[in-house]
Amino acid sequence: MASINSPKGTHDLISNEARAYKYISDICEEVATLYGFNPLHTPIFEANELFARGVGDATDIVRKEMYVFKDKGNRLMALRPEGTAGVIRSIIANKLYATNDLPLRYYYSGPMFRYERPQLGRYRQFHQFGVESVGIGGVYDDLEVILLAVHALQALGFETITTRINSLSTRETREKYKEALKEYYKEHLNEVCGDCKVRYEQNPLRMLDCKVEHDVELAKKAPKITDFLTENDKKDLEFVKNALLGFNIETTIDFSLVRGLDYYSGIVFEFEYLPPSGKNYGAIGGGGRYDKLVNDLGGPALEGVGFAFGIERLFHILNEEGKLEHTNVKDDLLIISVGDTARFDAYSLLTSLRTHGVRATTNFSDKSFKSLFKIAELRGAKYALIIGENEVNNQVVSVRDLESQSQVEVPYQEIVNYILEKLGFNHHHHHEECDCDCEGHEHHKCKCECDEHDECTCDCECDGECTCGECNCTCPECSPKKKEE
Ligand code: HAM
């Protein structure tokens, strides 16, 4: 039977790649949390009308790129092409705005869907991390989300990011500017591409963003928004630019930056990074202020500002630069068992090791040593533990260091401790961040305040060897030693 392909423009995230994606959104979430943002998860599908009204009927996204379908109840639904409209809908539906604590600050991440022509860095299902700050607008809110974005990019390892900013002013100013654009383009209407003919009618601003060569040339000579910006717009733009420069963030004002969604007003921005390879994945993120969206979607007169990153684009660049290798997971060891009796012993040992946090597997059927060593290597294991007939008879495990290829035999009853020692595990294995120096074993509570230790349950196996001096252990084995000290 013919196999089934993944839908065009989609991609599977497999093993370490999925981990890297999670790592990227985890870092973004951590930084957003630092800035006082909270998570908000909204559905992947919403009423079609939300995006028609929110993102804008005239945008390419709504006109051409949405996955729209009727559900079995005959409701017209759409897969979300972006996250802002859903967050605002939720803020309104749940009356989250009914608080004195404005701005509301939310972050989100997850898949978005746009029926675009797939190309480098462009997918039909892609992932975003985004934030929205909704309240009474001001330049500090704009500044804050831009700083948050840059902070997250730096935390991910991006060194030189360029921030382009522009102002799209108020709706009224934009209308005047649109009129001027229409006036200019009127004489060139027969030269522009089919899409731009539609944009001319619906939103001439978008003509400035067209990628068709001749239209790019025409856009260069078009009236500039600068000439229409109010003194206030200019002041805000200068303020944000200078503040960003003051934080050493490379920032340029780009009057051709119009963005692809209709809800923007005031400051808009995009982040760019060109990797040394020269490959251009497109903008890694973008956003801006929206002053009417909340109102247009049936909510109160609140303003918002936010941005979203494209996680695919962040991933491609970071991956190309080798900055995601630390997110790859390796096995600590592989237990190789030969024969049924050995397999059972191997499985018991495996279980003990796993309870101590050792990442390990074993073979469930006999295979050649050669292929098993190969597997150990593939999984990045440091040790192979071999249990065959001889080992079972002598109650030992052969431990092979896969780097030095040296091999030793360790008795069954010592093997767990031996391995934990070799792997450098102590009771801090599960919470590496704690820098307490106590070397007490796992059952002892130390005073490092990391909240990870259990009280001493002392059926103590410490043989009086607990030297941490910090724990409250009063078991007969530990106490005499402590008293001596
Ligand atoms: P956007 O510029 O349409 O803004 O998308 C944000 C980012 O998502 C882009 O910069 C890009 O990195 C990524 N992206 C967009 N389309 C694709 C695609 N087809 N494949 C891969 N990545 C893509 C928004 O979506 C706004 N909601 C941002 C925002 C939040 N504005 C205010 N608040």
Boltz pocket constraint, residues with backbone or C-beta under 6 A from the ligand:
constraints:
  - pocket:
      binder: B
      contacts: [[A, 81], [A, 82], [A, 83], [A, 84], [A, 114], [A, 116], [A, 121], [A, 122], [A, 123], [A, 124], [A, 126], [A, 127], [A, 128], [A, 130], [A, 131], [A, 132], [A, 260], [A, 261], [A, 282], [A, 283], [A, 284], [A, 285], [A, 286], [A, 287], [A, 288], [A, 289], [A, 305], [A, 306], [A, 307], [A, 308], [A, 309], [A, 310], [A, 311], [A, 312], [A, 313]]
      max_distance: 6.0
